[in-house]
């Protein structure tokens, strides 16, 4: 856990140990960085499942959690949530809250949760369980890679990443088009203003010519 892992990284540095520290989910916490200080830099930890931002329902869950509790999402919150919902799903299918009736239904679970599509094998273990690796860099926990995971969850993650990339590309294209459109509009407005000025000058010149002709005619008449 972070209470042991943080001070341990300090001791490793003091002893000149060059090996990287790798811990489980108990050290994937802000407290680990606080206790380890600079010594936590470059070390690793792992978490079950995939990062919330890579999950189809992850961002929405994080938003609901933050709004409900007014705090950053806690380490095990998505997994506890899914565990409770798996039990609720089993109770609904068994039409009972008695453990003797709904517990057998848990093994038949196929629940699309926040963290994964949850199914169990004949031993009661999670099918396609994923583990994600993170590294401490610059005082932050950075995602490195995910090992394992069900094909459906990985596909959802890839689709989500692709959609995000398409949105980003679309925004870039829209921005470029808007900028180009604004420039064209500015150029057209400038050209229109120049044409308008030229037209005004032509009208003024025409008026001067008419006035000059009128004065010349008047002078000729008076001379006769």
C-alpha positions in Angstrom: 0.0 0.0 0.0 1.1 3.6 -0.4 1.9 3.9 3.4 4.7 1.4 2.9 5.5 1.9 -0.8 6.2 5.7 -0.6 8.8 5.5 2.2 10.3 2.4 0.5 11.1 4.3 -2.7 12.9 6.9 -0.5 15.0 4.1 1.1 15.8 2.6 -2.3 17.2 5.9 -3.5 19.2 6.4 -0.2 20.7 2.9 -0.6 21.6 3.6 -4.2 19.3 0.9 -5.6 18.7 1.5 -9.3 15.9 -1.0 -9.8 12.4 0.4 -10.6 9.7 0.1 -8.0 6.5 -1.7 -9.1 3.5 -1.9 -6.9 -0.2 -2.9 -7.3 -3.2 -0.7 -7.1 -2.5 0.2 -3.5 0.3 2.5 -4.6 -1.5 4.1 -7.5 -2.5 7.0 -5.3 -1.6 10.7 -4.8 -0.6 9.7 -1.3 2.2 7.5 -2.7 3.7 10.5 -4.5 3.3 12.6 -1.4 5.1 10.0 0.8 7.8 9.1 -1.8 8.4 12.7 -2.9 11.0 12.9 -5.7 11.9 9.3 -5.2 8.5 8.2 -6.6 9.5 9.7 -10.1 9.8 7.0 -12.8 8.3 4.2 -10.7 5.4 2.0 -11.7 2.0 0.8 -10.4 -0.8 -1.3 -11.9 -4.6 -1.1 -11.7 -7.3 -3.6 -12.7 -9.2 -2.8 -15.8 -8.6 0.0 -18.3 -8.4 3.7 -17.6 -11.8 5.4 -17.1 -11.2 7.8 -20.0 -10.7 4.8 -22.3 -14.0 3.2 -21.3 -17.3 4.0 -23.1 -19.1 4.7 -19.8 -16.0 6.0 -17.9 -16.2 9.8 -18.4 -19.9 9.9 -17.6 -19.4 7.9 -14.4 -16.6 10.2 -13.4 -18.8 13.2 -14.0 -21.7 11.8 -12.0 -19.4 10.8 -9.1 -17.8 14.3 -8.9 -21.2 16.0 -9.1 -22.6 13.7 -6.4 -19.7 13.8 -3.9 -17.9 17.0 -4.8 -14.6 15.2 -4.9 -12.2 13.5 -7.3 -13.1 9.9 -8.1 -11.7 7.4 -5.6 -9.5 4.5 -6.6 -12.0 1.6 -6.2 -15.3 3.5 -6.8 -16.0 2.2 -10.3 -15.3 -1.4 -9.3 -17.4 -1.2 -6.1 -20.2 0.3 -8.2 -20.0 -2.5 -10.7 -19.9 -5.2 -7.9 -23.1 -3.8 -6.4 -24.8 -3.6 -9.8 -23.9 -7.2 -10.5 -25.6 -8.2 -7.3 -28.6 -6.1 -8.1 -28.8 -7.6 -11.6 -28.6 -11.1 -10.1 -31.4 -10.3 -7.6 -33.6 -9.0 -10.4 -33.1 -12.2 -12.4 -33.7 -14.4 -9.4 -36.6 -12.1 -8.4 -35.4 -12.3 -4.8 -33.1 -10.7 -2.3 -32.4 -13.9 -0.5 -28.8 -15.0 -0.9 -29.7 -18.6 -1.4 -31.7 -17.6 -4.5 -29.7 -14.9 -6.1 -26.1 -16.1 -5.5 -26.4 -18.9 -8.1 -27.4 -16.2 -10.6 -24.2 -14.3 -10.1 -22.2 -17.0 -12.0 -24.5 -16.5 -15.0 -23.8 -12.8 -15.1 -23.4 -10.9 -18.3 -23.5 -7.3 -17.2 -22.2 -4.3 -19.2 -20.7 -2.3 -16.4 -18.6 0.8 -16.1 -15.3 -1.1 -15.9 -16.0 -4.0 -18.3 -18.4 -6.4 -19.8 -18.6 -8.6 -16.6 -18.8 -12.3 -17.0 -17.4 -15.1 -14.8 -15.7 -18.5 -15.8 -16.5 -21.9 -14.1 -14.2 -21.0 -11.2 -15.9 -17.7 -10.5 -13.0 -15.7 -11.9 -13.6 -12.6 -14.1 -13.4 -13.4 -17.8 -10.9 -11.3 -19.8 -9.7 -9.4 -16.8 -7.4 -6.5 -17.8 -4.5 -4.9 -16.0 -3.3 -1.4 -16.8 0.2 -0.2 -16.1 1.0 3.4 -15.1 4.2 5.4 -14.4 4.9 8.4 -12.2 6.2 11.3 -14.3 6.5 14.9 -13.3 4.3 14.4 -10.2 1.5 12.8 -12.3 0.4 9.2 -12.9 0.7 8.5 -16.7 -1.0 5.6 -18.5 1.5 3.2 -20.2 -0.4 0.2 -21.5 -3.2 -2.4 -20.8 -2.6 -6.1 -20.8 -5.5 -8.6 -21.2 -9.1 -7.5 -21.3 -12.0 -8.8 -23.3 -12.2 -8.3 -27.0 -15.4 -6.3 -26.6 -13.9 -3.9 -24.1 -10.8 -3.5 -26.2 -12.9 -2.9 -29.3 -15.0 -0.3 -27.4 -11.9 1.4 -26.3 -10.5 1.5 -29.8 -13.8 2.8 -31.2 -13.9 5.5 -28.5 -10.3 6.5 -29.3 -11.1 6.6 -33.1 -14.2 8.7 -32.4 -12.2 11.1 -30.3 -9.5 11.3 -33.0 -12.3 12.0 -35.7 -13.8 14.7 -33.5 -10.4 16.3 -33.0 -9.7 16.1 -36.8 -13.2 17.5 -37.5 -12.6 20.4 -35.1 -9.3 21.1 -36.8 -10.9 21.1 -40.3 -13.8 23.2 -39.1 -11.4 25.7 -37.5 -9.3 25.9 -40.7 -12.5 26.3 -42.8 -13.8 29.0 -40.5 -10.5 30.8 -40.6 -10.4 30.5 -44.4 -14.0 31.7 -44.6 -13.3 34.6 -42.4 -10.3 35.6 -44.5 -12.3 35.2 -47.7 -15.0 37.4 -46.1 -12.4 40.0 -45.1 -10.9 40.0 -48.6 -14.4 40.3 -50.2 -15.3 43.1 -47.9 -12.0 44.9 -48.7 -12.6 44.4 -52.4 -16.2 45.6 -52.0 -15.0 48.7 -50.1 -12.4 49.4 -52.8 -15.1 49.1 -55.6 -17.4 51.3 -53.6 -14.7 53.9 -53.2 -14.0 53.7 -57.0 -17.7 54.1 -57.7 -17.9 57.1 -55.5 -14.9 58.7 -57.2 -16.5 58.0 -60.6 -19.7 59.6 -59.6 -17.9 62.6 -58.2 -15.9 62.9 -61.4 -19.1 62.6 -63.4 -20.7 65.3 -61.3 -17.7 67.6 -61.8 -17.8 67.0 -65.5 -21.5 67.8 -65.7 -21.0 70.9 -63.6 -18.1 72.0 -65.8 -20.1 71.4 -69.0 -23.1 73.4 -67.5 -20.9 76.3 -66.6 -19.2 76.3 -70.0 -22.6 76.3 -71.7 -23.8 79.1 -69.5 -20.7 81.2 -70.3 -21.2 80.6 -74.0 -24.8 81.7 -73.9 -23.9 84.8 -71.9 -21.2 85.7 -74.4 -23.6 85.6 -77.3 
